[in-house]
């Protein structure tokens, strides 16, 4: 026997729907349904929290605004907003506010993520609050956050910026054994870079010996850091030896390594060797960058081979590289020195249209050269571009430029 109940329910539903439609079409019902209802008023929307944080200039208001958004994921997960807030509070020397904000963040759920704690460590470091950064690393277990070599490297990076050799050495001796974490290549490179910047190059080199004993091979960054440091310390024989050592051990130089060596050759007025080394890079499939070209161009200019500098510049354009601000500055400066004001004018005009302006001395030399060569139209064009610069030159600088043009 069929059950008719669903049909009756359907009929009831249909009837109810029809009644609802009828009631919606009834103006009397719809107007009197909410007799005391107030008309809606449009309220101005507040700007997003990120916009307000960026615009706020008062340190106390900035602190309160960030504190009010402590649970706002859009703010908290935006590392730039975090960094900017801490940076500005540090600039105002409100380290108490920084401590309050960051300590509160550690107590929230995100405090159990190693990546987030690493950010807290780095932010304390940028604010110069080294002890707070190190305490954060040592107390990670209190927040239920696991330590790995990544957070170790964050703490080590902050500690090395303090340039406290004893504290660095104590950390290196204590932490691996205490937390059972092994250093990786990034750890050793952080230490080597710090020792080089502290001027203890021999100790930096000994780190490479120790790391190899622990089974960690130095990489191109390791060698590049050391080679650069020994070149700057005027110990090129060791720098060259490290270059040979890295090649012999099967670690091929990268772009940065080549640039460091080319920089050294240019500083020693060995521009032809620098150019040859740039050719060797290309032979091994490493494409020179703007830094490489600028170094070689500068090398030829400084050694009096302006024609070769022009050839390298043309070769750079032929490889579809666009000159950057430094290349423009180098070429214009030396073209003016050599009296090639026509090419200097062309390059200066192109550079200024990109809002890249040579130094005041270079612009003055160009204006004087164009004036001397009886090319007032070109000089006026340069002057017009100078006056459009953003930010503007000072009134004294503009007056000096105008006085060059007004000379007879």
Beta strands, then each sheet from edge to edge (+ up, - down):
end
